[in-house]
Amino acid sequence: MSLELPTPIAAYVAANARLDVDDMLKPFAADAVLRDNGAVFRGPAELRQLFEAAVVAARAIFTPDTVRHEDGKVVVEGPAHGDFKGSPIRFTYRFTLENDTITALEITA
């Protein structure tokens, strides 16, 4: 089944599948905020550090299987597989989009 994801989210997911940090960053606004496991990351430098340490190093690939719109956000759910304890783990990604960019992302397990 193919999900109909908004363009910036589809680009992020495709880049994540390739573990391509540069392309993972492209859909994010310059002042984007990402909340993951209680930590807050702001802007491209902090997002890059997070992606390199938590995604690429663990070979963590998110495979969305559901999408819905809720409270002005695009909520995408699915498992992430990789070289990390408990793999696969089901995650919920709550994206805030503006002008075809990701301005905020909250990730919860």
C-alpha positions as CSV (number, residue, x, y, z in Angstrom):
1,M,0.0,0.0,0.0
2,S,1.3,3.4,-0.9
3,L,0.6,6.3,1.4
4,E,-0.2,9.8,0.0
5,L,2.3,11.8,2.0
6,P,2.7,15.6,1.6
7,T,5.7,16.4,-0.5
8,P,8.1,17.5,2.3
9,I,7.2,14.4,4.4
10,A,7.6,12.1,1.5
11,A,11.0,13.6,0.7
12,Y,12.1,13.2,4.4
13,V,10.9,9.5,4.5
14,A,12.7,8.7,1.2
15,A,15.9,10.3,2.4
16,N,15.7,8.4,5.7
17,A,15.3,5.1,3.7
18,R,18.7,6.0,2.1
19,L,20.2,7.2,5.4
20,D,21.0,10.4,3.5
21,V,21.4,13.2,6.1
22,D,21.7,16.0,3.6
23,D,18.5,15.1,1.9
24,M,16.8,14.4,5.3
25,L,17.5,18.1,6.2
26,K,16.2,19.6,2.9
27,P,12.5,19.5,3.7
28,F,13.0,21.3,7.1
29,A,12.6,25.1,7.5
30,A,15.8,26.9,8.7
31,D,14.2,27.5,12.1
32,A,12.5,24.0,12.4
33,V,12.1,22.5,15.8
34,L,12.2,18.7,16.4
35,R,11.2,17.1,19.7
36,D,12.4,13.6,20.2
37,N,12.1,11.6,23.4
38,G,11.9,14.7,25.5
39,A,14.8,16.5,23.9
40,V,14.5,19.6,21.7
41,F,16.6,20.2,18.6
42,R,16.5,23.5,16.7
43,G,17.9,24.4,13.3
44,P,19.9,22.5,10.8
45,A,23.1,22.0,12.9
46,E,21.2,20.4,15.8
47,L,19.0,18.3,13.4
48,R,22.1,17.1,11.6
49,Q,23.8,16.0,14.9
50,L,20.6,14.2,15.8
51,F,20.2,12.5,12.5
52,E,23.9,11.4,12.4
53,A,23.9,10.1,16.0
54,A,20.4,8.6,16.3
55,V,19.4,7.7,12.7
56,V,22.5,6.9,10.6
57,A,24.6,5.4,13.4
58,A,21.7,3.1,14.3
59,R,20.7,2.5,10.7
60,A,17.2,3.5,11.8
61,I,14.7,3.5,9.0
62,F,11.1,4.7,9.5
63,T,8.5,2.9,7.4
64,P,5.2,4.8,7.7
65,D,2.0,2.7,7.3
66,T,-0.7,5.2,8.3
67,V,-1.2,8.9,7.8
68,R,-4.0,11.2,9.1
69,H,-4.6,14.9,9.7
70,E,-5.1,16.0,13.3
71,D,-5.2,19.4,15.0
72,G,-3.4,21.1,12.0
73,K,-0.7,18.5,12.0
74,V,0.1,15.5,9.7
75,V,0.4,12.5,11.9
76,V,2.4,9.6,10.4
77,E,2.8,6.3,12.2
78,G,4.8,3.2,11.5
79,P,7.7,1.0,12.6
80,A,11.4,1.9,12.6
81,H,13.9,-0.9,12.0
82,G,17.6,-0.7,12.7
83,D,20.5,-1.6,14.8
84,F,19.0,-0.4,18.1
85,K,17.5,-2.1,21.2
86,G,13.9,-3.2,20.7
87,S,14.0,-2.9,16.9
88,P,11.5,-2.6,15.4
89,I,9.7,0.1,17.4
90,R,6.5,1.7,16.4
91,F,6.7,5.5,16.2
92,T,4.3,8.4,15.8
93,Y,5.6,11.4,13.9
94,R,3.6,14.7,14.2
95,F,4.6,17.1,11.4
96,T,3.7,20.7,11.3
97,L,4.0,22.0,7.7
98,E,4.1,25.6,6.4
99,N,4.9,26.8,2.8
100,D,5.8,23.2,1.8
101,T,8.4,22.8,4.5
102,I,8.5,21.0,7.8
103,T,8.5,23.6,10.6
104,A,8.1,21.3,13.5
105,L,8.3,17.5,14.1
106,E,7.5,15.6,17.3
107,I,8.5,12.0,17.5
108,T,7.1,9.6,20.1
109,A,7.3,5.8,20.6
